[in-house]
Amino acid sequence: MIENAHVATVSGDEYPGGHIVVDGDRITAVGAGPAPAAASAGDAGDVERIDGTGCLATPGLVNSHHHLYQWASQGLATGSTLFEWLTALYKPWSKMDAEVVAGAATAGLGWLAKSGCTTSTDHHYLFPKGRGDLFAAEIEAAAELGLRFHPCRGSMDRGRSKGGLPPDEAVEDLDTILAETAAAIDRYHDPSPGSMLRVAVAPCSPFSVTRDLLVTSAELARDKGVRLHTHLAETLDEEEHTRRQFGMTPAEYMDSIGWLGPDVWLAHCVHLHDTDVKRLAETRTGTAHCPSSNARLGSGIARVSHLLEAGAAVGMGVDGPASAELVPLAGEIRQAIYMQRARYGPGALTARQALEIATLGGARCLGREDEIGSLEPGKLADIALWRVDGFHAAVDDPVVAFAFGQTPPLRRLLVGGRTVVQDDTLVTVPQDEAGRRGAAAHRRLMKLAEEVL
């Protein structure tokens, strides 16, 4: 039972000095003032009371695009464009094994939790032969940390010999991809209400996969009832590539092969034309906005305010740690606000719009807006309680203090009612241990990659 907090439900209401009641893994009450007397009627041992004085309660943040394995390759190719950066890193990535992925995923997910994330996707698209079960490694890490997880079984089948960007040794053949993707869905995907684990199908990008892979992956996903994800329109280089290869913009190409729709969300979408924005909204296709990564690689600023005006779903994503080193998900709220305003003016994005992108918008991208993304009775108890007292208290509006300034410390993070972060410290896995595992993964990958660096 959380009381005396400023409750930002994201569904339209805010309650200064409000309450949230959780029973099991669900929210049972949200409102102004103290919690209902009936909620306090249990035995003293049955009710944990959290005094939220000086705190802002928000839904847990939803990370709609990530590459956890990249925790092990941070700080490389720091002055490169996307294509240059990928070219430099494909070879060391092709040497990773399950031990590297496990350590990187533990550190990466722990870092996300410390920035208020309760649900994260991951887009894993490299599967070097003979390196262990990489997909299982990250799933086990998420379970240990206690985060809600949507791993995407990615793929690449278009190496340089076929006109793609990745080296041939970094890609798989079509039959292997389809078989392994189907097996991952059958083994791990849990469509039940309250699920902690759902799998999506995610060919990497139009410049690293064949048309056959895109088409058959969509057929597989729709046959299995899971969602589709890929990168799109991240750079002008990509647009030049797809125009040269297919005679269309990236969005037009994906539309032509049935890859837009309410079961699809796309990462980045930086370089969209007016017709693309309209089409994404018409088809209810989601977009994962990754402002820091797009800035770090010099890719540009996505047309988020235009997508929102058109009615399209937009979520927030950190993207891989190797292109957004140590970026906290909550910090992307401020990045999104400032970058939209720098490009389109001070009215382009408000604090509350950005908070919605990072919560309910991400839930829409994942098809889970009925369960997560806002604080409402019946929804899952994925809740972040932020301390906006102390220095933050100089700003009267707690949502503005949270969104515009340095990310405040977490008083508590709940995932399905279970505490994952308490007093700004990760508790499901010892925080220092999570950091050590990430550092060990980096050292291991660099050792494995010595022969190709």
C-alpha positions in Angstrom: 0.0 0.0 0.0 1.6 3.3 -1.2 0.2 6.4 0.3 1.0 10.2 0.3 2.7 10.0 -3.1 2.0 12.2 -6.2 0.4 9.5 -8.4 0.8 10.1 -12.2 -1.4 7.4 -13.6 -0.6 8.3 -17.3 -4.2 7.3 -18.1 -5.3 10.9 -17.6 -5.6 11.4 -13.8 -3.0 12.6 -11.3 -3.4 12.5 -7.5 -1.2 14.7 -5.3 -1.1 12.9 -1.9 -2.7 9.9 -3.5 -2.6 6.1 -2.9 -2.0 2.9 -4.8 -3.1 -0.5 -3.4 -1.5 -3.7 -4.7 -2.8 -7.2 -4.0 -0.6 -10.0 -5.3 0.6 -8.9 -8.8 -2.3 -6.5 -9.5 -3.3 -3.0 -8.7 -6.6 -3.0 -6.9 -7.1 0.7 -6.1 -5.7 4.1 -7.2 -6.9 7.5 -6.1 -6.7 10.6 -4.0 -6.0 10.7 -0.3 -5.5 7.8 2.0 -6.1 4.2 0.8 -9.7 2.9 1.4 -10.3 1.5 4.9 -11.2 -1.9 3.5 -7.7 -2.2 2.0 -6.2 -1.7 5.5 -8.4 -4.2 7.2 -6.1 -7.2 7.0 -3.8 -8.4 9.8 -0.8 -6.1 10.4 1.5 -8.7 8.8 -0.6 -8.8 5.6 -0.2 -5.2 4.7 3.1 -3.4 3.9 2.7 0.3 4.1 5.0 2.6 2.1 4.9 6.2 2.9 5.3 8.0 -0.4 5.7 11.5 1.0 8.1 13.4 -1.3 7.7 10.8 -4.0 6.3 10.6 -7.5 4.6 7.3 -8.5 4.6 6.4 -12.1 4.0 3.2 -14.1 7.2 1.2 -14.5 9.0 2.2 -17.7 8.9 0.1 -20.8 12.1 -0.3 -22.9 10.9 -1.0 -26.4 14.2 -1.6 -28.1 17.6 -2.9 -26.8 20.6 -5.1 -27.6 21.7 -6.5 -24.3 24.8 -8.3 -25.6 26.3 -5.0 -26.6 27.0 -4.2 -22.9 30.2 -6.2 -23.5 31.3 -3.9 -26.4 30.8 -0.3 -25.0 33.2 2.5 -25.9 34.2 1.3 -29.3 34.1 3.1 -32.7 33.0 6.3 -30.9 33.4 8.6 -33.9 31.6 6.5 -36.4 28.4 6.6 -38.4 26.0 3.6 -38.0 27.3 1.7 -41.0 30.9 2.4 -40.0 30.2 1.4 -36.4 28.5 -1.9 -37.5 31.3 -2.7 -39.8 33.8 -2.3 -37.0 31.8 -4.3 -34.5 30.3 -7.2 -36.4 33.5 -9.2 -36.2 34.0 -9.0 -32.4 30.3 -9.7 -31.9 30.6 -12.8 -34.1 32.9 -14.2 -31.4 30.5 -13.9 -28.4 29.3 -16.9 -26.6 26.6 -17.7 -24.0 28.8 -16.7 -21.1 29.3 -13.2 -22.6 25.6 -12.8 -23.3 24.7 -13.9 -19.7 27.0 -11.4 -18.1 26.0 -8.6 -20.5 22.3 -9.3 -20.0 22.6 -9.3 -16.2 24.4 -6.0 -16.1 22.2 -4.4 -18.9 18.9 -5.4 -17.3 20.1 -4.5 -13.8 21.0 -1.0 -15.2 17.6 -0.7 -16.8 15.9 -1.7 -13.5 17.8 1.0 -11.7 16.4 3.6 -14.1 12.8 2.5 -13.5 12.4 -0.1 -16.2 10.0 -3.0 -15.3 9.5 -4.4 -18.9 12.2 -4.7 -21.5 12.5 -6.0 -25.0 15.8 -7.3 -26.4 16.6 -7.6 -30.1 19.2 -10.3 -30.4 20.1 -11.0 -34.0 23.6 -12.6 -34.0 24.0 -16.4 -33.3 27.5 -17.5 -33.9 27.8 -21.3 -34.5 29.0 -23.4 -31.6 28.8 -20.7 -29.0 26.1 -22.1 -26.8 22.4 -21.1 -26.3 22.6 -17.3 -26.5 18.8 -16.8 -26.4 18.5 -18.9 -23.3 21.3 -17.0 -21.6 19.5 -13.7 -21.7 16.1 -15.2 -20.7 17.7 -16.7 -17.6 19.2 -13.4 -16.7 15.9 -11.6 -16.9 14.2 -14.3 -14.8 17.0 -14.0 -12.1 16.6 -10.2 -12.0 12.8 -10.3 -12.0 12.0 -8.1 -15.0 9.2 -8.6 -17.4 10.9 -9.7 -20.7 10.1 -9.6 -24.4 13.1 -11.1 -26.2 13.1 -10.9 -30.0 14.6 -13.8 -31.9 16.5 -11.8 -34.5 18.3 -12.9 -37.6 20.5 -11.9 -40.6 20.8 -13.9 -43.8 22.2 -11.3 -46.2 25.9 -11.0 -45.9 28.3 -9.0 -48.1 28.3 -11.6 -50.8 24.6 -11.0 -51.3 24.8 -7.2 -51.1 24.2 -6.9 -47.4 26.3 -5.1 -44.8 27.3 -7.8 -42.3 30.2 -10.2 -43.1 29.1 -13.6 -44.3 30.4 -15.3 -41.2 27.9 -13.3 -39.1 24.7 -14.5 -40.9 22.6 -17.7 -40.8 20.8 -19.5 -43.6 17.0 -19.1 -44.1 16.0 -22.6 -43.0 18.1 -22.5 -39.8 16.6 -19.1 -38.9 13.0 -20.2 -39.4 13.5 -23.5 -37.5 15.4 -21.8 -34.6 12.8 -19.0 -34.4 9.9 -21.4 -34.3 11.6 -23.5 -31.6 12.3 -20.4 -29.5 8.6 -19.4 -29.6 7.4 -22.9 -28.8 9.8 -23.2 -25.9 9.5 -19.7 -24.3 6.6 -17.7 -25.4 3.9 -17.3 -22.7 0.7 -15.6 -24.0 -1.1 -15.9 -20.7 -2.3 -12.9 -18.7 0.4 -11.4 -16.5 3.1 -13.2 -18.5 6.7 -12.4 -17.6 8.0 -13.7 -21.0 6.9 -13.2 -24.5 8.9 -13.8 -27.7 8.8 -11.7 -30.9 10.2 -12.4 -34.4 12.8 -9.9 -35.5 14.8 -10.0 -38.7 17.5 -7.4 -38.2 17.1 -4.7 -40.9 16.4 -4.3 -44.7 20.1 -4.0 -45.4 21.0 -7.3 -43.6 18.2 -9.7 -44.5 16.7 -11.0 -47.7 13.2 -10.3 -48.9 12.5 -14.1 -48.4 13.4 -13.9 -44.8 11.2 -10.8 -44.1 8.2 -12.5 -45.8 8.6 -15.9 -44.2 9.3 -14.4 -40.8 6.0 -12.4 -41.0 4.2 -15.6 -42.0 5.8 -17.5 -39.1 5.0 -14.8 -36.5 1.4 -14.5 -37.6 0.9 -18.2 -37.6 2.3 -18.4 -34.1 0.4 -15.3 -32.9 3.5 -13.3 -31.9 4.7 -9.8 -32.7 7.1 -8.6 -35.4 10.0 -6.2 -34.9 12.9 -4.8 -36.9 15.1 -1.7 -37.4 13.9 0.8 -40.0 14.9 4.2 -41.5 17.6 4.8 -39.0 20.0 6.6 -41.3 20.2 8.3 -44.7 22.7 5.6 -45.7 19.9 3.0 -45.2 17.5 5.0 -47.4 20.1 5.2 -50.1 20.7 1.5 -49.8 17.0 0.5 -50.0 16.3 2.9 -52.9 19.3 1.5 -54.8 18.3 -2.2 -54.0 14.5 -2.0 -54.1 13.6 1.4 -55.7 11.7 2.4 -52.6 12.1 4.1 -49.2 12.6 1.7 -46.3 9.0 2.3 -45.1 7.6 1.8 -48.6 9.5 -1.4 -49.0 8.3 -2.8 -45.7 4.7 -1.8 -46.5 5.0 -3.6 -49.9 5.8 -6.9 -48.3 3.1 -6.8 -45.5 5.4 -5.6 -42.7 3.2 -2.7 -41.4 0.4 -3.4 -39.0 -0.9 -3.5 -35.4 1.3 -6.5 -34.6 4.5 -4.7 -35.7 6.8 -2.2 -34.0 9.9 -0.6 -35.7 13.1 0.7 -34.1 14.3 4.3 -34.8 12.2 5.6 -37.8 14.5 8.7 -37.9 14.2 9.4 -41.6 10.5 9.2 -42.4 8.6 11.1 -45.2 5.2 12.6 -44.6 3.6 9.7 -46.4 5.5 7.3 -44.1 4.3 9.0 -41.0 0.7 8.8 -42.2 1.0 5.2 -43.2 2.5 4.1 -39.8 -0.5 5.8 -38.1 -3.0 4.3 -40.5 -1.7 0.8 -40.0 -1.2 1.2 -36.2 2.5 0.3 -36.5 4.5 1.2 -33.5 7.8 3.0 -33.3 10.6 2.6 -30.7 12.3 6.0 -30.2 16.0 5.9 -29.2 17.1 9.5 -29.0 20.5 9.0 -27.3 21.7 6.3 -29.7 20.5 8.2 -32.7 22.5 11.2 -31.4 25.6 9.3 -30.5 25.8 7.8 -34.0 24.9 11.1 -35.7 21.8 9.5 -37.3 19.4 12.4 -36.7 16.3 13.2 -34.7 13.1 11.1 -35.2 9.8 12.8 -36.1 8.2 11.8 -32.8 6.0 14.9 -32.4 4.7 14.3 -36.0 4.0 10.6 -35.3 2.1 11.5 -32.1 0.1 14.1 -34.0 -0.8 11.5 -36.6 -2.0 9.1 -33.9 0.8 6.6 -34.2 2.0 4.5 -31.2 5.5 5.6 -30.0 7.5 3.9 -27.3 10.9 4.7 -25.8 14.1 2.6 -26.2 17.7 2.8 -25.0 19.0 0.8 -28.0 22.3 -1.1 -27.5 24.7 0.0 -24.8 27.4 0.1 -27.4 25.7 3.0 -29.1 24.3 4.5 -25.9 26.8 3.9 -23.3 25.4 3.7 -19.7 22.2 5.5 -20.8 19.4 5.1 -18.3 15.9 4.6 -19.7 14.5 7.3 -17.5 17.1 9.7 -18.9 15.7 9.1 -22.4 12.6 11.0 -21.3 14.6 14.2 -21.0 16.5 13.5 -24.2 13.3 13.0 -26.1 11.8 16.3 -24.8 14.9 18.4 -25.5 15.7 17.0 -28.9 12.1 17.4 -30.2 12.1 20.9 -28.9 15.5 21.7 -30.4 14.2 20.7 -33.8 10.5 21.6 -33.7 10.1 24.3 -31.0 9.2 24.4 -27.2 5.7 23.0 -27.8 6.9 19.9 -29.6 6.8 17.5 -26.6 5.7 18.0 -23.0 6.9 16.2 -19.9 3.7 14.2 -19.6 3.7 13.2 -23.3 7.3 12.0 -22.9 6.4 10.0 -19.7 3.5 8.4 -21.6 5.9 7.4 -24.5 8.1 5.7 -21.9 5.3 3.8 -20.3 1.9 3.4 -22.1 3.5 4.0 -25.5 5.9 1.2 -25.0 3.1 -1.0 -23.8 1.2 -0.3 -27.0 4.2 -1.3 -29.1 4.3 -4.6 -27.3 0.6 -5.2 -27.5 0.2 -5.0 -23.7 -1.6 -1.7 -23.1 -4.4 -3.6 -21.3 -1.9 -4.9 -18.7 0.9 -2.5 -18.2 1.9 1.2 -18.9 -0.5 3.0 -16.6 -1.6 2.9 -13.0 -5.2 1.6 -13.0 -7.1 -1.0 -11.0 -6.8 -4.4 -12.7 -3.4 -3.7 -14.3 -0.2 -5.4 -13.3 1.6 -3.8 -10.3 4.6 -2.6 -12.3 5.3 0.6 -10.4 8.2 3.1 -10.0 8.3 5.3 -6.9 10.8 8.2 -7.4 12.1 10.5 -4.8 11.4 14.1 -5.8 12.2 15.6 -2.5 15.5 17.2 -1.7 16.9 19.2 -4.7 14.0 18.1 -6.9 11.6 19.8 -4.5 12.6 23.2 -5.9 10.3 22.4 -8.9 6.6 22.5 -7.9 5.4 20.1 -10.6 6.8 16.6 -9.7 6.4 15.3 -13.3 8.4 18.2 -14.6 11.1 17.7 -11.9 11.3 14.1 -12.9 11.3 14.6 -16.7 13.4 17.7 -17.1 16.2 17.3 -14.5 18.6 14.6 -13.5 16.8 11.3 -13.0 15.8 11.2 -9.3 16.6 8.2 -7.1 14.2 5.2 -7.0 12.6 4.7 -3.6 11.0 1.4 -4.9 10.5 -0.5 -8.1 7.9 -3.2 -8.2 7.4 -5.7 -11.0 4.1 -7.6 -10.5 4.2 -6.5 -6.9 7.7 -7.9 -6.3 10.4 -5.5 -5.2 13.3 -5.3 -7.7 14.9 -2.0 -6.6 14.7 -0.6 -3.1 16.3 2.7 -1.9 18.0 3.1 -5.3 19.7 -0.3 -5.0 19.1 -3.5 -7.0 18.0 -6.2 -4.7 17.0 -9.3 -6.8 20.7 -9.7 -7.8 23.3 -8.0 -5.6 24.0 -4.8 -7.4 27.8 -5.0 -7.3 27.7 -8.5 -8.5 25.6 -7.5 -11.6 28.1 -4.9 -12.4 31.0 -7.4 -12.1 29.3 -9.8 -14.4 29.0 -7.1 -17.0 32.7 -6.2 -16.7 33.7 -9.8 -17.0 31.6 -10.2 -20.1 33.4 -7.2 -21.7 36.8 -8.7 -20.8 35.8 -12.1 -22.2 34.5 -10.7 -25.5 37.6 -8.6 -26.0 39.8 -11.7 -25.4 37.7 -13.8 -27.7 37.8 -11.1 -30.4 41.6 -10.4 -30.2 42.2 -12.3 -33.4 39.9 -10.1 -35.4 40.3 -6.7 -33.8 
